[in-house]
Amino acid sequence: MTESYLKQQKLVTHTWSPDGQYVALSIKNSSNADIFKVGQLEKIGTWQRVATLKDASQQINVLSWSADNKILIGSDDRSVFVYRNNNNIWSKDLVILTNEKAILSGEWAPNGQKCVVGTACHKAFILYFEEKNNWWYNCQINGFYSSVTTCRFHPSGRVVGLGSTDQTFKLVSCVIEGNQNFEDQSYNGVFKDITSFGVILANIALNGWVNSIDFTQSGNKFAVAAHTGLIKQYSFNDDGTVIADPDNESKNATYIKEAKPFNKIIYLNDQTLIGVGYDRKPALLSSEPSIKFTSFIEKSLAAEGEVSKSGGIAAAKQMFSGKGQKTDEGKFGHQTAITCINKINDSLISTSDVNGVINFWRI
């Protein structure tokens, strides 16, 4: 059974294919990434494993599926892999990267033409494909004093947000100079005129390690979450400068007293932010005009469906399979801290924890 396999092997992170038909999972108890074809979404027992990517030699921390169907992998063994699917066979490209320590974070640009990885050697790298050499080459981003724990592309793809255990968030330009083919030429929002690489556009101090960052879909604002529970949210002027009031930090910074610190945050839309972590269930936050706690999502998708309607042996099997798993309070969710969140669509998210449990939540 798929559920028992995931619970035995544990999970690190997961990512969805662009069409939502496949999911890639990083397996904690091995160095593999498994790809499953999804059957019924919340019925994980209907999922079918179709491929296993085995080239990493240690735990995979980074999994990201691009808009044009490539998979990015980053591992504790310092390696980065890019896979392409040709006739249902996954093959890896050559990646040129000089890196001394583990890959901790990473993702694809919105158009899939470049990607970013953050490392434990206080550096980030933007990778892009050189056709003439048939390899992925890199441009290095410096300026950190510690590990780059989280990274996210702005919707423009021309700017990347980077967070570190040196307690800073940096907004950095990342246009590959001399080659505009890697950029989305149709984009017409904030940062559309950026043509530089490695310029620090904003440097924001937090009072703790940066756990997660995200931009709104419009690209007009972003949020940064620290492991102390602090969240800062900023908006952009039309010219891309950050709107901040140095004399009144409370306009941008807040502590969510109703929830524990978040491991991950993600904007559902420009008005709603979701945070996940040690509360073991997603927290809905209002992001207009400033961030405020709204409520917890108490039940997972499976709990609303077949689990709540079934009884006896069937319910017991589902309870321990990872579908609608009960928490200590008798609610349905995760038994341990949530470590990963993905947006499936505007009203549905998925979350996973290290115990190998994946849950789905309707917003």
CORVENPE-V390715 format. One line per field, one symbol per residue. ss: DSSP state (~ for helix, > for strand, _ for the rest). phi: phi as a letter, one per 40 degrees, with the letter a starting at -180 (. if undefined). Layout:
# CORVENPE-V390715
ss: ???
phi: ???
This chain:
# CORVENPE-V390715
ss: _~~~~~~~~_>>>>>>_____>>>>>>_____>>>>>______~~~_>>>>>>______>>>>>>____>>>>>>____>>>>>>>__>>>>>>>_______>>>>>>_____>>>>>>____>>>>>>>____>>>>>>>______>>>>>>_____>>>>>>___>>>>>>>_____~~~______________>>>>>>>>>____>>>>>>_____>>>>>>___>>>>>>>_____>>_____~~~_>>>______>>>>>>____>>>>>>_____>>>>_____>>>>>____~~~~~~~~~__~~~~~~~~______>_____>_____>>>>>>>>__>>>>>>____>>>>>_
phi: .ccccccccgbbaaabcdcgcbbbbccccabcbcbbccccdccccccbcbabcbccbbdccbbabccbgbbbbbbccgcbbbbbbbfgbcbcccbcacacbccbaiaccdcgcaabbbbcbfbbbcbaccccbfacbbbcbbhbbacccaaaccdcgcbbcbbbccgbbbbbcacccgacccbccccbbdgcccbbbgcccabbcbbadccaaabcccgcaabbbbcchcbbbbbbcccgcccabccacccbbabcccbcdccabaccacbbbbbbiccgacbcbcbbcbcacbacccbcccccbccccbagcccccccbchcgcccccgccibcbdcbabbccacbabbbabccgbbbbbcc
